[in-house]
Amino acid sequence: MIKNEIIDAVKDLRELTRMRDELNDAIAAAQDVIKNEMTATNNYIIVGCDFKVTWQEIESTRIDSTALKKELPDIAARYSKTSIARRFCLS
């Protein structure tokens, strides 16, 4: 039998997850308003009396591991590292 404290914790987790999802949606909507204004004005830095908002392009370079495994599988295998992790899921 499942302990009442576990059942309560699962109920709490479900409610908190729902609240987090609602907050994430509200955050994304507010960010979209700001980004749309920045795009419309072609101004990607906004400074206020107590805030600064920047929306800048960032360039990064990464290894294309799929192409590397296809073209040089021995090298890809030699430099690959396997890790083990646990995934927590609530459904």
C-alpha positions as CSV (number, residue, x, y, z in Angstrom):
1,M,0.0,0.0,0.0
2,I,1.2,3.5,-0.8
3,K,1.8,5.7,2.1
4,N,-0.4,8.8,2.5
5,E,2.6,11.1,2.5
6,I,3.6,9.8,-0.9
7,I,0.1,10.3,-2.2
8,D,0.1,13.8,-0.8
9,A,3.5,14.5,-2.3
10,V,2.3,13.3,-5.8
11,K,-0.8,15.5,-5.5
12,D,1.4,18.5,-4.6
13,L,3.9,17.8,-7.4
14,R,1.1,17.6,-9.9
15,E,-0.3,21.0,-8.7
16,L,3.1,22.6,-8.6
17,T,3.9,21.3,-12.1
18,R,0.6,22.7,-13.4
19,M,1.4,26.1,-11.8
20,R,4.9,26.0,-13.3
21,D,3.5,25.3,-16.8
22,E,1.1,28.3,-16.4
23,L,4.0,30.5,-15.3
24,N,6.2,29.4,-18.1
25,D,3.4,30.2,-20.6
26,A,3.0,33.7,-19.1
27,I,6.8,34.2,-19.1
28,A,7.0,33.2,-22.8
29,A,4.1,35.5,-23.7
30,A,5.8,38.5,-21.9
31,Q,9.1,37.7,-23.6
32,D,7.3,37.5,-27.0
33,V,5.9,41.0,-26.5
34,I,9.3,42.4,-25.7
35,K,11.0,40.5,-28.6
36,N,8.3,41.7,-31.1
37,E,8.9,45.3,-30.1
38,M,12.7,44.8,-30.3
39,T,12.3,43.3,-33.8
40,A,9.9,46.0,-34.9
41,T,12.2,48.8,-33.8
42,N,15.4,47.0,-34.8
43,N,16.7,47.8,-31.3
44,Y,18.0,44.7,-29.4
45,I,19.0,46.5,-26.2
46,I,16.4,48.2,-24.0
47,V,17.5,50.1,-20.9
48,G,15.0,51.3,-18.2
49,C,15.4,52.9,-14.9
50,D,15.8,49.5,-13.1
51,F,16.3,47.0,-15.9
52,K,18.2,46.2,-19.1
53,V,16.9,43.8,-21.7
54,T,19.2,42.4,-24.4
55,W,18.3,40.0,-27.2
56,Q,21.5,39.2,-29.1
57,E,22.5,36.7,-31.6
58,I,25.0,34.2,-30.3
59,E,27.2,32.1,-32.6
60,S,28.4,28.7,-31.5
61,T,30.2,25.8,-33.1
62,R,29.5,22.2,-32.2
63,I,30.6,18.8,-33.5
64,D,28.1,17.2,-35.8
65,S,28.2,13.8,-34.1
66,T,25.8,12.2,-36.6
67,A,28.1,13.1,-39.5
68,L,31.2,12.1,-37.5
69,K,29.8,8.7,-36.7
70,K,28.9,8.2,-40.3
71,E,32.1,9.3,-41.9
72,L,34.7,8.4,-39.1
73,P,33.0,5.8,-36.9
74,D,36.3,4.6,-35.3
75,I,37.2,8.1,-34.2
76,A,33.7,8.8,-33.0
77,A,33.7,5.6,-30.9
78,R,37.1,6.4,-29.5
79,Y,36.0,9.8,-28.2
80,S,32.5,8.9,-27.1
81,K,31.7,8.6,-23.5
82,T,28.7,6.8,-22.0
83,S,27.0,8.1,-18.9
84,I,24.2,6.7,-16.8
85,A,21.5,8.9,-15.2
86,R,18.1,8.5,-13.6
87,R,15.0,10.1,-15.1
88,F,12.2,11.0,-12.8
89,C,8.7,11.0,-14.5
90,L,5.3,11.5,-13.1
91,S,2.3,10.5,-15.3
